[in-house]
Amino acid sequence: MSDPFTALVRRIESALGVPTETVRRVEAVDRSIANWMGRWGLPTLRIALGIVFVWFGGLKMFGVSPAAELVAATVYVVPPELFVPVLGVWEVLIGICLLYRPLIRLGILLLFLQMPGTFLPLVLLPEVTFTTIPYGLTVEGQYIVKNLVIIGAALIVGSTVREEQTQSE
């Protein structure tokens, strides 16, 4: 049984009279690209996540994050001059853990402890995060909702920790 791509190529071949050798070459290129993506996708995802967390956390630590006001307005029970840099350190730790393989589990744990708080502005500050509730997002709202992609990426990275442990033993 062939995959959908191969079936599509076969239909095009028969409909347009494309030579079989051309079809085989297209399939080989497709297979090669998919294999390359399979090899490099996960490490790239893990490193990209790590970089994003180190970068965004560093901005908070040094007081230059554009998200600092939103964080301060959301977590108003702790002084922002304390909370924002501490959150920055937390995010840098997440990033470092994701970049250093033996600490991936810790990084994923820290990430999932932090993530619920990132969605708080959607509930506590809807006037800042929505133009029209519940679907019209402001730039701030989009910044928050993109965390769904980070959660998905973290799930993928986290799903590999046992495999990496087995490979390194």
Chimera marker file (.cmm) of the C-alpha trace (Angstrom):
<marker_set name="trace">
<marker id="1" x="0.000" y="0.000" z="0.000" r="1" g="1" b="0" radius="0.5"/>
<marker id="2" x="1.453" y="3.391" z="-0.954" r="1" g="1" b="0" radius="0.5"/>
<marker id="3" x="1.329" y="6.693" z="0.888" r="1" g="1" b="0" radius="0.5"/>
<marker id="4" x="-0.980" y="9.516" z="-0.301" r="1" g="1" b="0" radius="0.5"/>
<marker id="5" x="1.875" y="11.401" z="-1.971" r="1" g="1" b="0" radius="0.5"/>
<marker id="6" x="2.868" y="8.381" z="-4.043" r="1" g="1" b="0" radius="0.5"/>
<marker id="7" x="-0.764" y="7.763" z="-4.992" r="1" g="1" b="0" radius="0.5"/>
<marker id="8" x="-1.090" y="11.398" z="-6.117" r="1" g="1" b="0" radius="0.5"/>
<marker id="9" x="2.104" y="11.184" z="-8.149" r="1" g="1" b="0" radius="0.5"/>
<marker id="10" x="0.861" y="7.974" z="-9.793" r="1" g="1" b="0" radius="0.5"/>
<marker id="11" x="-2.419" y="9.692" z="-10.755" r="1" g="1" b="0" radius="0.5"/>
<marker id="12" x="-0.528" y="12.627" z="-12.236" r="1" g="1" b="0" radius="0.5"/>
<marker id="13" x="1.753" y="10.177" z="-14.043" r="1" g="1" b="0" radius="0.5"/>
<marker id="14" x="-1.141" y="8.381" z="-15.655" r="1" g="1" b="0" radius="0.5"/>
<marker id="15" x="-3.167" y="11.527" z="-16.396" r="1" g="1" b="0" radius="0.5"/>
<marker id="16" x="-0.296" y="13.494" z="-17.931" r="1" g="1" b="0" radius="0.5"/>
<marker id="17" x="1.802" y="10.661" z="-19.266" r="1" g="1" b="0" radius="0.5"/>
<marker id="18" x="4.764" y="11.536" z="-17.044" r="1" g="1" b="0" radius="0.5"/>
<marker id="19" x="7.590" y="9.013" z="-17.473" r="1" g="1" b="0" radius="0.5"/>
<marker id="20" x="7.957" y="6.461" z="-14.664" r="1" g="1" b="0" radius="0.5"/>
<marker id="21" x="11.587" y="7.471" z="-14.116" r="1" g="1" b="0" radius="0.5"/>
<marker id="22" x="10.500" y="11.060" z="-13.392" r="1" g="1" b="0" radius="0.5"/>
<marker id="23" x="7.960" y="9.787" z="-10.878" r="1" g="1" b="0" radius="0.5"/>
<marker id="24" x="10.640" y="7.683" z="-9.177" r="1" g="1" b="0" radius="0.5"/>
<marker id="25" x="12.957" y="10.691" z="-8.965" r="1" g="1" b="0" radius="0.5"/>
<marker id="26" x="10.212" y="12.865" z="-7.460" r="1" g="1" b="0" radius="0.5"/>
<marker id="27" x="9.430" y="10.141" z="-4.915" r="1" g="1" b="0" radius="0.5"/>
<marker id="28" x="13.132" y="9.785" z="-4.049" r="1" g="1" b="0" radius="0.5"/>
<marker id="29" x="13.495" y="13.540" z="-3.514" r="1" g="1" b="0" radius="0.5"/>
<marker id="30" x="10.325" y="13.596" z="-1.400" r="1" g="1" b="0" radius="0.5"/>
<marker id="31" x="11.560" y="10.655" z="0.683" r="1" g="1" b="0" radius="0.5"/>
<marker id="32" x="14.971" y="12.285" z="1.114" r="1" g="1" b="0" radius="0.5"/>
<marker id="33" x="13.450" y="15.587" z="2.274" r="1" g="1" b="0" radius="0.5"/>
<marker id="34" x="11.116" y="13.818" z="4.694" r="1" g="1" b="0" radius="0.5"/>
<marker id="35" x="14.022" y="11.786" z="6.115" r="1" g="1" b="0" radius="0.5"/>
<marker id="36" x="16.115" y="14.945" z="6.548" r="1" g="1" b="0" radius="0.5"/>
<marker id="37" x="13.235" y="16.660" z="8.346" r="1" g="1" b="0" radius="0.5"/>
<marker id="38" x="12.769" y="13.596" z="10.531" r="1" g="1" b="0" radius="0.5"/>
<marker id="39" x="16.445" y="13.638" z="11.477" r="1" g="1" b="0" radius="0.5"/>
<marker id="40" x="16.782" y="17.344" z="12.201" r="1" g="1" b="0" radius="0.5"/>
<marker id="41" x="13.248" y="18.403" z="13.203" r="1" g="1" b="0" radius="0.5"/>
<marker id="42" x="13.334" y="17.360" z="16.848" r="1" g="1" b="0" radius="0.5"/>
<marker id="43" x="16.791" y="18.721" z="17.703" r="1" g="1" b="0" radius="0.5"/>
<marker id="44" x="15.905" y="21.980" z="15.945" r="1" g="1" b="0" radius="0.5"/>
<marker id="45" x="12.619" y="22.205" z="17.853" r="1" g="1" b="0" radius="0.5"/>
<marker id="46" x="14.321" y="21.597" z="21.209" r="1" g="1" b="0" radius="0.5"/>
<marker id="47" x="17.085" y="24.121" z="20.543" r="1" g="1" b="0" radius="0.5"/>
<marker id="48" x="14.625" y="26.722" z="19.232" r="1" g="1" b="0" radius="0.5"/>
<marker id="49" x="12.485" y="26.349" z="22.356" r="1" g="1" b="0" radius="0.5"/>
<marker id="50" x="15.562" y="26.714" z="24.526" r="1" g="1" b="0" radius="0.5"/>
<marker id="51" x="16.697" y="29.846" z="22.702" r="1" g="1" b="0" radius="0.5"/>
<marker id="52" x="13.250" y="31.457" z="22.915" r="1" g="1" b="0" radius="0.5"/>
<marker id="53" x="13.066" y="30.879" z="26.668" r="1" g="1" b="0" radius="0.5"/>
<marker id="54" x="16.618" y="32.120" z="27.320" r="1" g="1" b="0" radius="0.5"/>
<marker id="55" x="16.012" y="35.170" z="25.138" r="1" g="1" b="0" radius="0.5"/>
<marker id="56" x="12.591" y="36.152" z="26.499" r="1" g="1" b="0" radius="0.5"/>
<marker id="57" x="13.688" y="35.427" z="30.074" r="1" g="1" b="0" radius="0.5"/>
<marker id="58" x="16.847" y="37.462" z="29.623" r="1" g="1" b="0" radius="0.5"/>
<marker id="59" x="14.805" y="40.426" z="28.438" r="1" g="1" b="0" radius="0.5"/>
<marker id="60" x="12.751" y="40.217" z="31.644" r="1" g="1" b="0" radius="0.5"/>
<marker id="61" x="15.842" y="39.862" z="33.823" r="1" g="1" b="0" radius="0.5"/>
<marker id="62" x="17.417" y="42.982" z="32.353" r="1" g="1" b="0" radius="0.5"/>
<marker id="63" x="14.234" y="45.051" z="32.422" r="1" g="1" b="0" radius="0.5"/>
<marker id="64" x="13.821" y="45.421" z="28.659" r="1" g="1" b="0" radius="0.5"/>
<marker id="65" x="10.961" y="43.003" z="27.953" r="1" g="1" b="0" radius="0.5"/>
<marker id="66" x="7.993" y="44.413" z="26.056" r="1" g="1" b="0" radius="0.5"/>
<marker id="67" x="5.862" y="41.891" z="27.989" r="1" g="1" b="0" radius="0.5"/>
<marker id="68" x="6.849" y="43.283" z="31.414" r="1" g="1" b="0" radius="0.5"/>
<marker id="69" x="3.868" y="45.645" z="31.633" r="1" g="1" b="0" radius="0.5"/>
<marker id="70" x="1.437" y="42.858" z="30.782" r="1" g="1" b="0" radius="0.5"/>
<marker id="71" x="3.051" y="40.577" z="33.384" r="1" g="1" b="0" radius="0.5"/>
<marker id="72" x="2.954" y="43.350" z="35.999" r="1" g="1" b="0" radius="0.5"/>
<marker id="73" x="-0.709" y="44.106" z="35.283" r="1" g="1" b="0" radius="0.5"/>
<marker id="74" x="-1.613" y="40.421" z="35.542" r="1" g="1" b="0" radius="0.5"/>
<marker id="75" x="0.313" y="39.518" z="38.691" r="1" g="1" b="0" radius="0.5"/>
<marker id="76" x="-0.455" y="42.541" z="40.831" r="1" g="1" b="0" radius="0.5"/>
<marker id="77" x="-0.069" y="40.826" z="44.227" r="1" g="1" b="0" radius="0.5"/>
<marker id="78" x="3.738" y="40.733" z="43.906" r="1" g="1" b="0" radius="0.5"/>
<marker id="79" x="5.694" y="43.915" z="43.119" r="1" g="1" b="0" radius="0.5"/>
<marker id="80" x="6.617" y="43.871" z="39.410" r="1" g="1" b="0" radius="0.5"/>
<marker id="81" x="10.207" y="44.933" z="40.142" r="1" g="1" b="0" radius="0.5"/>
<marker id="82" x="10.547" y="41.594" z="41.961" r="1" g="1" b="0" radius="0.5"/>
<marker id="83" x="8.209" y="39.333" z="39.988" r="1" g="1" b="0" radius="0.5"/>
<marker id="84" x="9.259" y="40.171" z="36.428" r="1" g="1" b="0" radius="0.5"/>
<marker id="85" x="13.000" y="39.480" z="36.950" r="1" g="1" b="0" radius="0.5"/>
<marker id="86" x="12.217" y="36.292" z="38.914" r="1" g="1" b="0" radius="0.5"/>
<marker id="87" x="9.995" y="35.142" z="36.055" r="1" g="1" b="0" radius="0.5"/>
<marker id="88" x="12.863" y="35.966" z="33.721" r="1" g="1" b="0" radius="0.5"/>
<marker id="89" x="15.256" y="33.771" z="35.721" r="1" g="1" b="0" radius="0.5"/>
<marker id="90" x="12.631" y="30.991" z="35.653" r="1" g="1" b="0" radius="0.5"/>
<marker id="91" x="12.367" y="31.261" z="31.858" r="1" g="1" b="0" radius="0.5"/>
<marker id="92" x="16.151" y="31.292" z="31.416" r="1" g="1" b="0" radius="0.5"/>
<marker id="93" x="16.314" y="28.133" z="33.534" r="1" g="1" b="0" radius="0.5"/>
<marker id="94" x="13.690" y="26.510" z="31.306" r="1" g="1" b="0" radius="0.5"/>
<marker id="95" x="15.747" y="27.427" z="28.259" r="1" g="1" b="0" radius="0.5"/>
<marker id="96" x="19.025" y="26.159" z="29.689" r="1" g="1" b="0" radius="0.5"/>
<marker id="97" x="17.378" y="22.884" z="30.699" r="1" g="1" b="0" radius="0.5"/>
<marker id="98" x="16.031" y="22.423" z="27.170" r="1" g="1" b="0" radius="0.5"/>
<marker id="99" x="19.434" y="23.159" z="25.666" r="1" g="1" b="0" radius="0.5"/>
<marker id="100" x="21.267" y="20.687" z="27.928" r="1" g="1" b="0" radius="0.5"/>
<marker id="101" x="19.832" y="17.227" z="27.235" r="1" g="1" b="0" radius="0.5"/>
<marker id="102" x="20.208" y="15.685" z="30.706" r="1" g="1" b="0" radius="0.5"/>
<marker id="103" x="17.969" y="18.451" z="32.095" r="1" g="1" b="0" radius="0.5"/>
<marker id="104" x="15.131" y="18.242" z="29.553" r="1" g="1" b="0" radius="0.5"/>
<marker id="105" x="12.747" y="16.662" z="32.093" r="1" g="1" b="0" radius="0.5"/>
<marker id="106" x="13.350" y="19.491" z="34.551" r="1" g="1" b="0" radius="0.5"/>
<marker id="107" x="12.915" y="22.070" z="31.789" r="1" g="1" b="0" radius="0.5"/>
<marker id="108" x="9.612" y="20.534" z="30.697" r="1" g="1" b="0" radius="0.5"/>
<marker id="109" x="8.403" y="20.486" z="34.323" r="1" g="1" b="0" radius="0.5"/>
<marker id="110" x="9.329" y="24.151" z="34.825" r="1" g="1" b="0" radius="0.5"/>
<marker id="111" x="7.697" y="25.037" z="31.504" r="1" g="1" b="0" radius="0.5"/>
<marker id="112" x="4.428" y="23.320" z="32.380" r="1" g="1" b="0" radius="0.5"/>
<marker id="113" x="4.374" y="24.963" z="35.821" r="1" g="1" b="0" radius="0.5"/>
<marker id="114" x="4.827" y="28.359" z="34.154" r="1" g="1" b="0" radius="0.5"/>
<marker id="115" x="2.448" y="27.973" z="31.202" r="1" g="1" b="0" radius="0.5"/>
<marker id="116" x="-0.908" y="28.320" z="33.016" r="1" g="1" b="0" radius="0.5"/>
<marker id="117" x="0.152" y="31.755" z="34.241" r="1" g="1" b="0" radius="0.5"/>
<marker id="118" x="0.833" y="32.901" z="30.695" r="1" g="1" b="0" radius="0.5"/>
<marker id="119" x="-2.867" y="32.548" z="29.888" r="1" g="1" b="0" radius="0.5"/>
<marker id="120" x="-4.077" y="34.592" z="32.878" r="1" g="1" b="0" radius="0.5"/>
<marker id="121" x="-4.262" y="37.898" z="30.967" r="1" g="1" b="0" radius="0.5"/>
<marker id="122" x="-6.927" y="36.385" z="28.691" r="1" g="1" b="0" radius="0.5"/>
<marker id="123" x="-9.137" y="36.062" z="31.775" r="1" g="1" b="0" radius="0.5"/>
<marker id="124" x="-7.920" y="38.911" z="33.991" r="1" g="1" b="0" radius="0.5"/>
<marker id="125" x="-7.292" y="41.539" z="31.300" r="1" g="1" b="0" radius="0.5"/>
<marker id="126" x="-9.671" y="40.824" z="28.407" r="1" g="1" b="0" radius="0.5"/>
<marker id="127" x="-9.704" y="44.521" z="27.484" r="1" g="1" b="0" radius="0.5"/>
<marker id="128" x="-5.961" y="44.252" z="26.799" r="1" g="1" b="0" radius="0.5"/>
<marker id="129" x="-5.964" y="40.888" z="25.023" r="1" g="1" b="0" radius="0.5"/>
<marker id="130" x="-9.135" y="41.041" z="22.903" r="1" g="1" b="0" radius="0.5"/>
<marker id="131" x="-10.563" y="43.444" z="20.374" r="1" g="1" b="0" radius="0.5"/>
<marker id="132" x="-13.720" y="41.312" z="20.258" r="1" g="1" b="0" radius="0.5"/>
<marker id="133" x="-14.241" y="38.574" z="22.851" r="1" g="1" b="0" radius="0.5"/>
<marker id="134" x="-13.700" y="35.611" z="22.354" r="1" g="1" b="0" radius="0.5"/>
<marker id="135" x="-12.041" y="35.620" z="18.924" r="1" g="1" b="0" radius="0.5"/>
<marker id="136" x="-10.599" y="39.053" z="18.091" r="1" g="1" b="0" radius="0.5"/>
<marker id="137" x="-7.104" y="39.105" z="19.563" r="1" g="1" b="0" radius="0.5"/>
<marker id="138" x="-4.881" y="42.115" z="20.105" r="1" g="1" b="0" radius="0.5"/>
<marker id="139" x="-1.133" y="41.795" z="19.578" r="1" g="1" b="0" radius="0.5"/>
<marker id="140" x="-0.872" y="40.967" z="23.289" r="1" g="1" b="0" radius="0.5"/>
<marker id="141" x="-3.559" y="38.316" z="22.912" r="1" g="1" b="0" radius="0.5"/>
<marker id="142" x="-1.750" y="36.798" z="19.940" r="1" g="1" b="0" radius="0.5"/>
<marker id="143" x="1.488" y="36.770" z="21.960" r="1" g="1" b="0" radius="0.5"/>
<marker id="144" x="-0.327" y="34.743" z="24.623" r="1" g="1" b="0" radius="0.5"/>
<marker id="145" x="-2.198" y="32.355" z="22.325" r="1" g="1" b="0" radius="0.5"/>
<marker id="146" x="1.051" y="31.433" z="20.521" r="1" g="1" b="0" radius="0.5"/>
<marker id="147" x="1.925" y="29.641" z="23.751" r="1" g="1" b="0" radius="0.5"/>
<marker id="148" x="-0.322" y="26.834" z="22.510" r="1" g="1" b="0" radius="0.5"/>
<marker id="149" x="2.403" y="26.146" z="19.929" r="1" g="1" b="0" radius="0.5"/>
<marker id="150" x="5.027" y="26.181" z="22.689" r="1" g="1" b="0" radius="0.5"/>
<marker id="151" x="2.956" y="23.675" z="24.674" r="1" g="1" b="0" radius="0.5"/>
<marker id="152" x="2.677" y="21.405" z="21.640" r="1" g="1" b="0" radius="0.5"/>
<marker id="153" x="6.409" y="21.673" z="20.982" r="1" g="1" b="0" radius="0.5"/>
<marker id="154" x="7.170" y="20.913" z="24.644" r="1" g="1" b="0" radius="0.5"/>
<marker id="155" x="4.969" y="17.824" z="24.474" r="1" g="1" b="0" radius="0.5"/>
<marker id="156" x="6.914" y="16.585" z="21.453" r="1" g="1" b="0" radius="0.5"/>
<marker id="157" x="10.296" y="17.285" z="23.059" r="1" g="1" b="0" radius="0.5"/>
<marker id="158" x="9.147" y="15.740" z="26.335" r="1" g="1" b="0" radius="0.5"/>
<marker id="159" x="7.924" y="12.613" z="24.575" r="1" g="1" b="0" radius="0.5"/>
<marker id="160" x="11.497" y="11.769" z="23.608" r="1" g="1" b="0" radius="0.5"/>
<marker id="161" x="13.254" y="11.845" z="26.980" r="1" g="1" b="0" radius="0.5"/>
<marker id="162" x="13.113" y="8.081" z="27.459" r="1" g="1" b="0" radius="0.5"/>
<marker id="163" x="14.363" y="7.459" z="23.928" r="1" g="1" b="0" radius="0.5"/>
<marker id="164" x="17.327" y="9.788" z="24.450" r="1" g="1" b="0" radius="0.5"/>
<marker id="165" x="18.123" y="8.071" z="27.753" r="1" g="1" b="0" radius="0.5"/>
<marker id="166" x="18.108" y="4.673" z="26.045" r="1" g="1" b="0" radius="0.5"/>
<marker id="167" x="20.280" y="5.940" z="23.169" r="1" g="1" b="0" radius="0.5"/>
<marker id="168" x="22.905" y="7.415" z="25.519" r="1" g="1" b="0" radius="0.5"/>
<marker id="169" x="23.196" y="4.261" z="27.659" r="1" g="1" b="0" radius="0.5"/>
<link id1="1" id2="2" r="1" g="1" b="0" radius="0.2"/>
<link id1="2" id2="3" r="1" g="1" b="0" radius="0.2"/>
<link id1="3" id2="4" r="1" g="1" b="0" radius="0.2"/>
<link id1="4" id2="5" r="1" g="1" b="0" radius="0.2"/>
<link id1="5" id2="6" r="1" g="1" b="0" radius="0.2"/>
<link id1="6" id2="7" r="1" g="1" b="0" radius="0.2"/>
<link id1="7" id2="8" r="1" g="1" b="0" radius="0.2"/>
<link id1="8" id2="9" r="1" g="1" b="0" radius="0.2"/>
<link id1="9" id2="10" r="1" g="1" b="0" radius="0.2"/>
<link id1="10" id2="11" r="1" g="1" b="0" radius="0.2"/>
<link id1="11" id2="12" r="1" g="1" b="0" radius="0.2"/>
<link id1="12" id2="13" r="1" g="1" b="0" radius="0.2"/>
<link id1="13" id2="14" r="1" g="1" b="0" radius="0.2"/>
<link id1="14" id2="15" r="1" g="1" b="0" radius="0.2"/>
<link id1="15" id2="16" r="1" g="1" b="0" radius="0.2"/>
<link id1="16" id2="17" r="1" g="1" b="0" radius="0.2"/>
<link id1="17" id2="18" r="1" g="1" b="0" radius="0.2"/>
<link id1="18" id2="19" r="1" g="1" b="0" radius="0.2"/>
<link id1="19" id2="20" r="1" g="1" b="0" radius="0.2"/>
<link id1="20" id2="21" r="1" g="1" b="0" radius="0.2"/>
<link id1="21" id2="22" r="1" g="1" b="0" radius="0.2"/>
<link id1="22" id2="23" r="1" g="1" b="0" radius="0.2"/>
<link id1="23" id2="24" r="1" g="1" b="0" radius="0.2"/>
<link id1="24" id2="25" r="1" g="1" b="0" radius="0.2"/>
<link id1="25" id2="26" r="1" g="1" b="0" radius="0.2"/>
<link id1="26" id2="27" r="1" g="1" b="0" radius="0.2"/>
<link id1="27" id2="28" r="1" g="1" b="0" radius="0.2"/>
<link id1="28" id2="29" r="1" g="1" b="0" radius="0.2"/>
<link id1="29" id2="30" r="1" g="1" b="0" radius="0.2"/>
<link id1="30" id2="31" r="1" g="1" b="0" radius="0.2"/>
<link id1="31" id2="32" r="1" g="1" b="0" radius="0.2"/>
<link id1="32" id2="33" r="1" g="1" b="0" radius="0.2"/>
<link id1="33" id2="34" r="1" g="1" b="0" radius="0.2"/>
<link id1="34" id2="35" r="1" g="1" b="0" radius="0.2"/>
<link id1="35" id2="36" r="1" g="1" b="0" radius="0.2"/>
<link id1="36" id2="37" r="1" g="1" b="0" radius="0.2"/>
<link id1="37" id2="38" r="1" g="1" b="0" radius="0.2"/>
<link id1="38" id2="39" r="1" g="1" b="0" radius="0.2"/>
<link id1="39" id2="40" r="1" g="1" b="0" radius="0.2"/>
<link id1="40" id2="41" r="1" g="1" b="0" radius="0.2"/>
<link id1="41" id2="42" r="1" g="1" b="0" radius="0.2"/>
<link id1="42" id2="43" r="1" g="1" b="0" radius="0.2"/>
<link id1="43" id2="44" r="1" g="1" b="0" radius="0.2"/>
<link id1="44" id2="45" r="1" g="1" b="0" radius="0.2"/>
<link id1="45" id2="46" r="1" g="1" b="0" radius="0.2"/>
<link id1="46" id2="47" r="1" g="1" b="0" radius="0.2"/>
<link id1="47" id2="48" r="1" g="1" b="0" radius="0.2"/>
<link id1="48" id2="49" r="1" g="1" b="0" radius="0.2"/>
<link id1="49" id2="50" r="1" g="1" b="0" radius="0.2"/>
<link id1="50" id2="51" r="1" g="1" b="0" radius="0.2"/>
<link id1="51" id2="52" r="1" g="1" b="0" radius="0.2"/>
<link id1="52" id2="53" r="1" g="1" b="0" radius="0.2"/>
<link id1="53" id2="54" r="1" g="1" b="0" radius="0.2"/>
<link id1="54" id2="55" r="1" g="1" b="0" radius="0.2"/>
<link id1="55" id2="56" r="1" g="1" b="0" radius="0.2"/>
<link id1="56" id2="57" r="1" g="1" b="0" radius="0.2"/>
<link id1="57" id2="58" r="1" g="1" b="0" radius="0.2"/>
<link id1="58" id2="59" r="1" g="1" b="0" radius="0.2"/>
<link id1="59" id2="60" r="1" g="1" b="0" radius="0.2"/>
<link id1="60" id2="61" r="1" g="1" b="0" radius="0.2"/>
<link id1="61" id2="62" r="1" g="1" b="0" radius="0.2"/>
<link id1="62" id2="63" r="1" g="1" b="0" radius="0.2"/>
<link id1="63" id2="64" r="1" g="1" b="0" radius="0.2"/>
<link id1="64" id2="65" r="1" g="1" b="0" radius="0.2"/>
<link id1="65" id2="66" r="1" g="1" b="0" radius="0.2"/>
<link id1="66" id2="67" r="1" g="1" b="0" radius="0.2"/>
<link id1="67" id2="68" r="1" g="1" b="0" radius="0.2"/>
<link id1="68" id2="69" r="1" g="1" b="0" radius="0.2"/>
<link id1="69" id2="70" r="1" g="1" b="0" radius="0.2"/>
<link id1="70" id2="71" r="1" g="1" b="0" radius="0.2"/>
<link id1="71" id2="72" r="1" g="1" b="0" radius="0.2"/>
<link id1="72" id2="73" r="1" g="1" b="0" radius="0.2"/>
<link id1="73" id2="74" r="1" g="1" b="0" radius="0.2"/>
<link id1="74" id2="75" r="1" g="1" b="0" radius="0.2"/>
<link id1="75" id2="76" r="1" g="1" b="0" radius="0.2"/>
<link id1="76" id2="77" r="1" g="1" b="0" radius="0.2"/>
<link id1="77" id2="78" r="1" g="1" b="0" radius="0.2"/>
<link id1="78" id2="79" r="1" g="1" b="0" radius="0.2"/>
<link id1="79" id2="80" r="1" g="1" b="0" radius="0.2"/>
<link id1="80" id2="81" r="1" g="1" b="0" radius="0.2"/>
<link id1="81" id2="82" r="1" g="1" b="0" radius="0.2"/>
<link id1="82" id2="83" r="1" g="1" b="0" radius="0.2"/>
<link id1="83" id2="84" r="1" g="1" b="0" radius="0.2"/>
<link id1="84" id2="85" r="1" g="1" b="0" radius="0.2"/>
<link id1="85" id2="86" r="1" g="1" b="0" radius="0.2"/>
<link id1="86" id2="87" r="1" g="1" b="0" radius="0.2"/>
<link id1="87" id2="88" r="1" g="1" b="0" radius="0.2"/>
<link id1="88" id2="89" r="1" g="1" b="0" radius="0.2"/>
<link id1="89" id2="90" r="1" g="1" b="0" radius="0.2"/>
<link id1="90" id2="91" r="1" g="1" b="0" radius="0.2"/>
<link id1="91" id2="92" r="1" g="1" b="0" radius="0.2"/>
<link id1="92" id2="93" r="1" g="1" b="0" radius="0.2"/>
<link id1="93" id2="94" r="1" g="1" b="0" radius="0.2"/>
<link id1="94" id2="95" r="1" g="1" b="0" radius="0.2"/>
<link id1="95" id2="96" r="1" g="1" b="0" radius="0.2"/>
<link id1="96" id2="97" r="1" g="1" b="0" radius="0.2"/>
<link id1="97" id2="98" r="1" g="1" b="0" radius="0.2"/>
<link id1="98" id2="99" r="1" g="1" b="0" radius="0.2"/>
<link id1="99" id2="100" r="1" g="1" b="0" radius="0.2"/>
<link id1="100" id2="101" r="1" g="1" b="0" radius="0.2"/>
<link id1="101" id2="102" r="1" g="1" b="0" radius="0.2"/>
<link id1="102" id2="103" r="1" g="1" b="0" radius="0.2"/>
<link id1="103" id2="104" r="1" g="1" b="0" radius="0.2"/>
<link id1="104" id2="105" r="1" g="1" b="0" radius="0.2"/>
<link id1="105" id2="106" r="1" g="1" b="0" radius="0.2"/>
<link id1="106" id2="107" r="1" g="1" b="0" radius="0.2"/>
<link id1="107" id2="108" r="1" g="1" b="0" radius="0.2"/>
<link id1="108" id2="109" r="1" g="1" b="0" radius="0.2"/>
<link id1="109" id2="110" r="1" g="1" b="0" radius="0.2"/>
<link id1="110" id2="111" r="1" g="1" b="0" radius="0.2"/>
<link id1="111" id2="112" r="1" g="1" b="0" radius="0.2"/>
<link id1="112" id2="113" r="1" g="1" b="0" radius="0.2"/>
<link id1="113" id2="114" r="1" g="1" b="0" radius="0.2"/>
<link id1="114" id2="115" r="1" g="1" b="0" radius="0.2"/>
<link id1="115" id2="116" r="1" g="1" b="0" radius="0.2"/>
<link id1="116" id2="117" r="1" g="1" b="0" radius="0.2"/>
<link id1="117" id2="118" r="1" g="1" b="0" radius="0.2"/>
<link id1="118" id2="119" r="1" g="1" b="0" radius="0.2"/>
<link id1="119" id2="120" r="1" g="1" b="0" radius="0.2"/>
<link id1="120" id2="121" r="1" g="1" b="0" radius="0.2"/>
<link id1="121" id2="122" r="1" g="1" b="0" radius="0.2"/>
<link id1="122" id2="123" r="1" g="1" b="0" radius="0.2"/>
<link id1="123" id2="124" r="1" g="1" b="0" radius="0.2"/>
<link id1="124" id2="125" r="1" g="1" b="0" radius="0.2"/>
<link id1="125" id2="126" r="1" g="1" b="0" radius="0.2"/>
<link id1="126" id2="127" r="1" g="1" b="0" radius="0.2"/>
<link id1="127" id2="128" r="1" g="1" b="0" radius="0.2"/>
<link id1="128" id2="129" r="1" g="1" b="0" radius="0.2"/>
<link id1="129" id2="130" r="1" g="1" b="0" radius="0.2"/>
<link id1="130" id2="131" r="1" g="1" b="0" radius="0.2"/>
<link id1="131" id2="132" r="1" g="1" b="0" radius="0.2"/>
<link id1="132" id2="133" r="1" g="1" b="0" radius="0.2"/>
<link id1="133" id2="134" r="1" g="1" b="0" radius="0.2"/>
<link id1="134" id2="135" r="1" g="1" b="0" radius="0.2"/>
<link id1="135" id2="136" r="1" g="1" b="0" radius="0.2"/>
<link id1="136" id2="137" r="1" g="1" b="0" radius="0.2"/>
<link id1="137" id2="138" r="1" g="1" b="0" radius="0.2"/>
<link id1="138" id2="139" r="1" g="1" b="0" radius="0.2"/>
<link id1="139" id2="140" r="1" g="1" b="0" radius="0.2"/>
<link id1="140" id2="141" r="1" g="1" b="0" radius="0.2"/>
<link id1="141" id2="142" r="1" g="1" b="0" radius="0.2"/>
<link id1="142" id2="143" r="1" g="1" b="0" radius="0.2"/>
<link id1="143" id2="144" r="1" g="1" b="0" radius="0.2"/>
<link id1="144" id2="145" r="1" g="1" b="0" radius="0.2"/>
<link id1="145" id2="146" r="1" g="1" b="0" radius="0.2"/>
<link id1="146" id2="147" r="1" g="1" b="0" radius="0.2"/>
<link id1="147" id2="148" r="1" g="1" b="0" radius="0.2"/>
<link id1="148" id2="149" r="1" g="1" b="0" radius="0.2"/>
<link id1="149" id2="150" r="1" g="1" b="0" radius="0.2"/>
<link id1="150" id2="151" r="1" g="1" b="0" radius="0.2"/>
<link id1="151" id2="152" r="1" g="1" b="0" radius="0.2"/>
<link id1="152" id2="153" r="1" g="1" b="0" radius="0.2"/>
<link id1="153" id2="154" r="1" g="1" b="0" radius="0.2"/>
<link id1="154" id2="155" r="1" g="1" b="0" radius="0.2"/>
<link id1="155" id2="156" r="1" g="1" b="0" radius="0.2"/>
<link id1="156" id2="157" r="1" g="1" b="0" radius="0.2"/>
<link id1="157" id2="158" r="1" g="1" b="0" radius="0.2"/>
<link id1="158" id2="159" r="1" g="1" b="0" radius="0.2"/>
<link id1="159" id2="160" r="1" g="1" b="0" radius="0.2"/>
<link id1="160" id2="161" r="1" g="1" b="0" radius="0.2"/>
<link id1="161" id2="162" r="1" g="1" b="0" radius="0.2"/>
<link id1="162" id2="163" r="1" g="1" b="0" radius="0.2"/>
<link id1="163" id2="164" r="1" g="1" b="0" radius="0.2"/>
<link id1="164" id2="165" r="1" g="1" b="0" radius="0.2"/>
<link id1="165" id2="166" r="1" g="1" b="0" radius="0.2"/>
<link id1="166" id2="167" r="1" g="1" b="0" radius="0.2"/>
<link id1="167" id2="168" r="1" g="1" b="0" radius="0.2"/>
<link id1="168" id2="169" r="1" g="1" b="0" radius="0.2"/>
</marker_set>
